[in-house]
């Protein structure tokens, strides 16, 4: 059966120090292997990249202290398997070393037509929608997902 929808995700994090600082050395060293693990993961479709091969040079919400990660996956199960899998879990466990504790939603998921690659403006709008309305079919979380829309609904 052909897939008509894929799962897009954005997550942002507020840096505790500049990316080139000693404090963030462990994070920046982990970027390449973690991104490679994502690209090799079952269900991976795409990730946002800048000229350096990651997304650390791309700004969101006009805030120089926020970094962004965006990707597209087959479904919530494949994204979850990667996020909580061994390659990413170790880095995830160290996030408080590098990033401020969130005071609002920093991750949002939404369904896109297969092959669509969202831009930062689209992703920011989804994150804002989640912050303002909580999980809805427009923007949701891994803990509270919604089914992919039927092709006729799009």
N, C-alpha and C positions, 0 to 999 in steps of 0.2 A: 504494500500500500504506500502510495506517495505521501510524503509529509507536506502539509500545506502551511504549517506554522512552526516556528522555532522560538526558543526562549531567549530573550535579551536580558542582560543584567548590567546595572551600573553599581559600583560601590566607590565611595569617596572616603578619604581619611585625612584628618588634620595632623600635619607634621608637628613634631615636638622640637625639631631643629632643621636647619637647611639640609637638603639631600646630600651635599658633599661633606657633611660634618662627620666626625668620628662616631657620634651617637647613632647615626643611620647607616654606618658602614655594613653592618650585618644585613640590613634590609636591602641595600643596593647590591650587595654580593649575591643575595638570593633571587634577585629579579630574573636573571637569565635562566637558571635551572627551573624555577617555578613556572615561568612562561613556557619553557620547553615541555614541561610535564603537562601543562594545560593543552598545548597543541597536540600532544600524543594521546590525550585522554579520549576514551570512547564518548561520542556525542558532541565533541568540540566542533564548532563551525568557524569561528572568527574571533579576533580580539583587536581592540583599538591599539594602534601603534603610532609613534611619532618617528622622526628621522633616526632615532637611536635604537629602535626596535622594541621599545616599551612605551608607556604613555606618560612618563614622569614629566615631560615637557609640555603637556597639554593642560591648560587651566580650566577649571570649572567654577561657576558662580563668581567669576572675577575675583578670586581669592588665591593669592600666591602661596598660601599655606595649606591648601587642599590639593591632594593628588587624586587622580581618577583611574579606575580600571573599568573597562567595558568589554563585554564579550557576548557571543551568541552560542547557544547550546541546543541540542536536540530537544531536551525536555528537562523538567526539574530533577528527575532522578540522576541524569548524567552530570548535571551541574553539582548536585549534592555529593555525588561520589567523588568528584574532583576536589571540591572544597574541603571535605572531611577525610580525604585520602591522605596517605603518608607524605607525599611531596609538599602539599600545601598546608597540612595540619601543623607541621612543625613551625612554619613561618607564622601561621595564624596564632599559635600559642605565644608568640613573642610580640604580638602587635602592641601591647601596652608599653613596651620599651621604646617604640618609635612613634606612636600615634596617640593623640589625646583621646580620652574616654568620650565616646559620643554622647551628646545631649539630645539628639534627634535622630531619626532614621538616616542611615548612611548607605543603605543598600536597597535597591528596588529591582523588581523583575516585571517583565511584561511580554506578551506574545507579539511576534512580528510575522509577517508573511515570509515563507521560506525564501531565502536568498537576500532578504532585506538586511542592510547593515546600518544601524541607527547612528545618527550623529550626536555630538555632545548636547546640542540644544534639545533634541528629542528626549535624551536620557535625563537631562536636568528637569524637564517638565514632568517626567514620570516620577522622579524622586520627590519633587515638590508635591505632586498629587498624593503620593503615599503619606507624606508628612501632614498634609492638610486633611485627608479623608480616611486614613488608615487603609488596610488592604481592601482593594476592590479589583474587579477584572482589569481595570486600567493600569494598576500598579499594585504589586503584592510582594510577599516575602517567601522564602523557602519554608517557613513554618506555616504560612497560610497561603497556599497556592490556589489558583483557579484553573479550570480546564481550558485548553486551547479553544479559541472560537471556531465554530463551524465555518467552512469556506463561504457559505452563503451570508454569514453575519458580517464579513469584512467588506 
